[in-house]
Amino acid sequence: VGAEPVTVAQMKSQHIVHSGTAPTITAGGGTSPTIAGTDEAFTITVGTGGIAATVTVTFANAFTTNAPACTAVHEGAILVLRCVSTTTTVTIDAATPLSASGLIRVICRGWE
């Protein structure tokens, strides 16, 4: 405003080159869960063979400096999902078990 200096804090979205490569499910998710998308936005389909409470996903490309902030939403039920991420993985824990064939939509954004 006027002649006053302005300080702007910027959060830069980290750009990752995916080349169409999807992350992989490395633990949990029921029997034969599937995943589609990229590290920044993907959908997990919970597998059959019972219920699942945790899914761990390994990113196709590691985030370089900081762990990304991830948000997960489960279709068909209101659940509390907690995401714990590192620069190479995200683990999604559900307060209520996830049913077979349920969808978990995940968005992860990194920063430098």
Number of C-alpha atoms within 10 A of each C-alpha: 5 5 5 6 7 8 6 6 6 7 9 10 11 16 13 15 11 15 8 10 14 19 22 18 20 13 13 20 29 22 14 12 19 16 18 15 16 23 29 20 17 17 18 22 20 26 21 16 12 13 19 22 17 20 22 19 21 20 22 19 17 16 21 15 12 15 20 26 16 19 16 21 17 20 13 11 12 9 15 14 19 17 19 16 19 16 16 18 23 24 21 23 20 18 12 15 14 26 21 18 17 20 20 20 18 21 16 18 17 20 16 13
